[in-house]
């Protein structure tokens, strides 16, 4: 049996277990992440030679060259009839390690993923910037995929996605969709964004805003009449705004505040939380919509007041993460203990739960 077949067996086990991630590390049995928790398997520990054979068997010549040059690489891999996988290969303590995440063949819908109805409104905007945030593994890519699927069915336009690597695969429905992979089709997120403006897009999806150039180009694309969806690794709406502004040098921040206040349409901050019945995880959301009050707070550098505006604007579809977690507790979907691990002020959250 070839080494690629060996890794295919592990990936089949990953899907059968209902796990989200597989970790393979030298001198350690394969490790699966099930419902957010790591679980060591009872398989034999993996040798250095085994893991090297595993990862090289799923790389093409260019990917091998890039890995040997940079010592890490992101790529996608598919096991026919099973699933697609996002793969990160890296070195640690001189040895190769890899993390592999399940990407379903079927793109989830907004309903299947449990996204708030206001997401459809954001996806229907003619232009502007929508940022999806959350820690690693919180389902940001799945949220973006559900949004692209909705746009693909509801609108008639040109959608460009910029990803590293390409995860969900889309078929043209009502839209023309082009998917560009960083490292394969383009050098970087920022250069792909610049190129996209010359490719007649209506919607641009940016897998990750990592640096000043990418954030700047995303804001420019939104200013010039395009709808841009992008992700950041932040935990709240206010943090997201601060992060996007703080990445710029001080002398540019006033201008960026004005641009962001004019272009931002909304922020969706999400967390995955383990269900009480142990059957999986559910997403909790914080929703900020850029109404006039929010735009003024951004422009006037008063982002510390954003939470108050969200709290008092529920009728517009806004919601704080803690209120989403409170609702899940009230519905008996998650435990209080699990919710407390996701809030910034556990004591205040406990007091809020007492009112239920």
N, C-alpha and C positions, 0 to 999 in steps of 0.2 A: 504494500500500500504506500502511495506517495505521501510526502509530508503535507501537501495541500489537502489530501483526503483526511489526514489526521486532524488538521485544524478545522476542517468541515465538520468532523464528528463533535468536536468541542462546541462549535457554533450551533449545531443541531441541539445539543444538550442545553445550551443557553436558552433557546427558544422554547424547548419542551418544558423547562423549569419555570417559564414565565418570568425569567430574569431580564434585567435591562442591560447589564454589562458583564463582560468577561475580562478578568485580569490574568495575564500569564507572566510569571516571574521566575527567574532561575532558582533552582533548589526549593521550590514551593509548589504544592499542588495547585491546579487551576482554581481560581476563586470567582464565584458568581455573586453579583449584587441582585438580591431578590427583595422587592418592595422597599428598596432604599437601604437595606442592610447587607453587609458583606458576609458571605458564607463560604468557608473553605470546603472544597470537595474532598472525597476520600480517594481520589485518583493518585497515581504515582507523581512525585515531584518531577518537575520539568528540568531537563539538563540544558546547559548553555548551547550545546549542539542542536538539541531539539527545537528550542525557541528560535534560533537563527534560521534553521531550515523552515520552520513554520512561516515566519514573516517574509523571508525571501521568496518563498513559493507563491505568495500572493502579490508580489511587486513586479512591475515591468522594469525594463532596463533603466529608463529615466528615473523612476522612483527609487531604484537601488542607488543610482548615482547621487540623487539629492539626499537620501538618508546618510550615505557615507560622507557627504560633504558637510551636512548640517547636524548630523547625529539625532535628528528627529524628523518625523514626517506624518502628515495626515493623509489618509486615502480612504476610498470606499471599496467594499468587496461584497460579492453576492454569492450565496449558495443557492443554486437553482431549486425552486420549489419550497424554499425555507424562508429566507429573508435576505435583505441587504444589511450591511453593517458599516458603521463608521469606525475606522481603525486609526489609532495613534500608536506609532512605534517610536521608542525613545531608548536612551541608554541611562542606566543608573549603576553606580559603582563599577563601571567598566563593562557591564553586561547589558544585553538587550532586554527590554520589557515591552509589553504591549497592553493596551486597553481597547476593547472592542464593544461597541454599543449597537443594539438592535435598531434597525430602521425598517419598519413594516413596508411591504410592497405597496399596500393600499394607503393612499393619502387620507388622513382622517378629515372628517368634515367638522365644521364649527360646532354642530350639535353633538357629534360623537366625542369630541374633546372637551365638551362642557364649557365652552367659552361664553362669556356674558354676551347678551344680544347686542350691546352697544358696539361690539367688534365689527358687526356688519356695517354700522354707520361709518366707522373709521375706514373700512375697506372700500366704502363708496365715495369717499372724498375725492374731488378732482385733483387736488394737489396738497402738499404739506408733508410733514415728517411725523411718523408714528414710531415710537421706540418700545420694544418689548424687552423687559429686563428680568433679572433673577440670577441666582447663583448657578454654577455649572450643574447640569443634570436636572434643571427645573422645568424642562419641557419647552424652552423657547423655540427651538427648531420645529417642534411639532405645532406650536401655535402659528408660526409663520407659514408652515405647510398648509394648515387649515385655511389661513387667510388667502394664500395663493389659489387654493382650490376653489374657494368662494368667488374670487375675482375671475377665475377662469370660466366659471359658469354664468356669472351675473353681468359681466362687462364685455365690451368688444374693444380690445386694445392690445398693446404690445407690452409684455412683462419680461423684464430681464432680472435674473437672479444671479448673485455673486456669492459663491460659497467656497468653503475649504473644509472638507471636500464636498462635492455634490452629494446630498443625502436622498431626499425624496425625488422621484422622477415624475415629471408631468407630461401629459399628452395634450396637444392643442385641442381645446374645445371651442369656446367662444373667443378665446384669446390666442395670440401667437406668443409662445413662451420660448425664450432662449436662456439656457443655463450655462454660466461660465464658472469654471473651477480655477481658483487661485493656485498657481504652480503648474497648471496644465494649459489653460487657455489665456491666462493673464498673469502678470508679475505680482500684483498686489490688489487688495480691495480698493485702495485709493486710485490707482491707475485705471482699474476697471470702471470705477464710477465716472472718471473723466471721459473714458471712451464711450460709456453708455449715453452720455448727453448728445453724442453724434449718431446714435443708432435709433433715433425716433421712438424712444420708450414712452409709455404712459405710466407704468408702475415699475419701480426698481426695488428689489429686495436684497438687502445687504446682510450677509450672514453674521458679521461682527464688525463693530466700529472699534478698532484697536488703538488708533492713534489720532493725532491732530489732523493729519491730511485727510484721513477717511471721514472724520466728523465734519471737517470743513467742506469737503466735497459733497457729503450727504445733505448738509444745510443748503449749499448752492443748488443742488439738484431740486430740492423742495422749493426753493425760491423761484426757480425758473419754470415752474408749472408742472412738476412731476409729483406723483405720490410715492413717497419713499418709506419703506418699512425697514427697520434695522434693529440690532440687538446690542445690549450692553450688559456687563456683569455688575449690576447694582441691585439693591434690595428694596428701594422705594422710589416713588415718583420724584420726591424732592432731591434725593441723592442723585438721581439720573440727571436732572437739570444741572445740579452743581458739578457733577463729573464732566459734563459736556462743556461747561464754561471754564472750569479750572484747568483743563488741558491746554488752554491757550495762554500765551504770555500776558501779564497784567495789562499792558498797553492796548491789547486787542479785546479784552473781555467786555468792555462797555458796548463795543460794536456787535460782538457775538450775542450778548444778551438781547439787543434790539432785533437781530436777525432771528434768533431762536424764538423770541416772543411772537414774531410775525409768522413763522413757518410751522411751529410745533402744533400738531393736532391732538396728540394724546400720548400718554405713557401707560403701558400695561405691565405691571410688576407682578410676578407670579412665583409661587412656591409649590412644591409637591409635598403632600402630607400623607402619612400612612393611615389607611382606613382602620376603623375600630375592629371590623370583623376579620382583618388580616388578609383580605382578598386582593390587595393592591394599594395604589395611591390615588389621591384625588388632588386636583389643582385648586389652590386658593389664589384669589386675584386682588390686586389693588388697581383701581382705574382712575386715572386723572385725565380730564378732558380740558383742552385749552379754551376756556371761556374768557370773557374780558377780564375778570378778576385775576385769573391765573396768568394771563399775558402781562398784566400790569405788575404782578409780583415778580415775574421773571425779569422784566425790563428794569424794575427799580431795585433789583438785588435783595428781594425780601422772600427768598425761597423758604425760610423758616416758617412762613405763614401758609405755605401750600397745603399742609395737612389740615388746617382749620377750614380752608375753602372746600377741600374734598369732603370733609365731614358734613358740611352744611349744604352740599349740592347733590344729595342723593337723588333728588327728583330729576336731575339731568343725566343720571346713569353713573355718577362717580361713586367710588367706594374705597374705604381704607382696607388694607390687608387684615387688620385685626377684626374688622366687622365681618369680612368674609369668613375668617376662622371662627368667629362667634356663631355665625349662621350654621357652619358645618357641625359645631358642637351641639347646637340646639336641635339640629336634625339627627343627632346621634350617629353621624357619619365618622367623626374622629373623636378621640379622647381629649380631655382637657390637658393631660400631660403632653400629648403630642403637639397640641396647639401652642403650648407655652414655649416649646423649643423654637418656634418661628416668629415670635413677637419680640419687639425691642424693649418693651416694658412689662415683664411678666406680672409684677405686682398690680399694676393698673388693669391688666387683662383679667386677673382673678377677680378683682372688684367688679368689673363689668359683667363677668359670668354670674355673679351672685344675683344680678337683677333678672336673670332668665326665669 
